């Protein structure tokens, strides 16, 4: 992970010691076809991601 990951939602640096559920969002094409690859990585605080994801969707750290 980047030594100073920055949240793609709030643009603050993520302190991984304080937010162990922070995550890397791997963005790729919707229909990658054979050999599809990640095109971009973005980082997010767990709280920023939860605020923006619909409540009906379970996130892995909440299971």
C-alpha positions as CSV (number, residue, x, y, z in Angstrom):
1,X,0.0,0.0,0.0
2,X,1.1,3.6,-0.7
3,X,3.1,4.9,2.4
4,X,0.7,7.8,2.6
5,X,-2.6,6.6,1.2
6,X,-5.1,9.5,0.7
7,X,-8.9,9.0,0.9
8,X,-10.6,9.4,-2.5
9,X,-13.7,10.8,-0.7
10,X,-12.3,13.3,1.8
11,X,-8.7,13.7,0.6
12,X,-7.2,13.3,4.1
13,X,-4.3,11.0,4.6
14,X,-5.4,7.6,6.0
15,X,-3.7,6.6,9.3
16,X,-3.7,2.8,8.9
17,X,-2.9,2.4,12.6
18,X,-6.2,4.2,13.4
19,X,-8.3,2.7,10.6
20,X,-7.5,-0.9,10.1
21,X,-10.6,-1.3,7.9
22,X,-9.5,1.3,5.4
23,X,-9.4,-0.1,2.0
24,X,-8.1,0.0,-1.5
25,X,-10.7,0.3,-4.2
26,X,-9.6,-1.4,-7.4
27,X,-11.3,0.2,-10.4
28,X,-11.6,-1.6,-13.7
29,X,-13.9,-1.8,-16.7
30,X,-17.4,-3.2,-16.1
31,X,-16.9,-5.8,-18.8
32,X,-13.1,-6.5,-18.6
33,X,-13.2,-9.5,-21.1
34,X,-10.2,-11.8,-21.1
35,X,-7.2,-10.4,-19.3
36,X,-9.0,-7.4,-17.9
37,X,-6.9,-5.5,-15.5
38,X,-7.3,-3.0,-12.7
39,X,-7.0,0.5,-14.3
40,X,-6.8,2.5,-11.1
41,X,-6.5,2.2,-7.3
42,X,-8.1,4.5,-4.9
43,X,-8.0,4.5,-1.1
44,X,-10.9,5.1,1.3
45,X,-11.4,5.5,5.1
46,X,-13.8,2.9,6.3
47,X,-16.2,5.6,7.5
48,X,-16.1,7.5,4.2
49,X,-16.9,4.4,2.3
50,X,-19.7,3.4,4.6
51,X,-21.3,6.9,4.3
52,X,-21.4,6.5,0.5
53,X,-22.4,2.8,0.1
54,X,-26.1,2.0,0.3
55,X,-26.9,0.6,3.8
56,X,-28.3,-2.6,2.2
57,X,-24.8,-3.6,0.9
58,X,-22.7,-5.5,3.4
59,X,-19.1,-4.4,3.6
60,X,-16.5,-7.2,4.6
61,X,-15.6,-5.7,8.0
62,X,-19.2,-5.5,9.0
63,X,-20.1,-9.1,8.4
